[in-house]
Amino acid sequence: MTDTTVAAETPATEKRAAVAKHELIHTAGGEHVAITEATGIRYTDKATGQVFEYMIPGATAGSPITLLALFGAKTKATNEASRVRNGDGGDITAQMEAIDEVFANIDKDVWREKAEGGGGTRTDKAVLARVLVEFLEAAGKAQGTVDTYQHRLETEDGYLKKVLSNDAIKSAYRKAVGKTGPAADELA
């Protein structure tokens, strides 16, 4: 008698669930458009709904350079989020912050060829500590100096994430490091 075992069949290539929605846009906050009409990209995290938009400086819809820039921007945003997510298990906040930072640097003519050390956030902890102290002092709850809070941000597991989960602090931090979104009149 012959014993035959049939292994469960699995597809050779299993497709992972998408973690983000990618759109091409003509204006910040605008609707998804065809690539020939687009001058920017939108990257939306599906789990949280957090959005990153980037408008290509000097873009002309339909021009070959804009088409290539759109492809590159979408790829760069995806690669940056993946680098953080797959590195040290960076959360959504860290992924979106990494995308923000890489594009802010590109706007300043700084191109990072290779990420150092894999995933994780690149928050300027000294600036965040200063913003945090200002916020806590205004609330009458400061219990240390900028150095105290910077040390906590650098050494306490989960403290950075906790601080950045406060929208007022996160907004003040983003403003302090020059990461601001489009003006209201640009969104209208």
Number of C-alpha atoms within 10 A of each C-alpha: 3 4 5 6 6 6 6 6 6 7 7 6 6 7 7 6 6 9 14 18 13 19 18 25 23 22 19 19 14 13 11 17 16 12 19 15 17 24 26 29 27 24 23 18 19 12 10 11 11 13 15 17 23 24 19 17 11 8 18 16 17 15 14 12 12 22 20 11 18 23 15 12 20 18 12 15 25 18 13 22 26 16 19 24 18 14 13 13 15 20 17 16 15 21 25 22 21 23 21 19 18 18 20 17 12 11 12 9 9 11 11 10 6 7 10 8 8 15 22 22 19 12 18 11 20 16 16 25 23 18 21 25 23 18 16 15 13 10 9 9 11 15 11 11 14 20 14 12 22 20 14 16 21 13 11 9 10 11 14 20 14 10 16 18 12 10 10 13 19 16 14 18 23 19 13 14 14 10 16 14 14 13 9 7 6 10 11 9
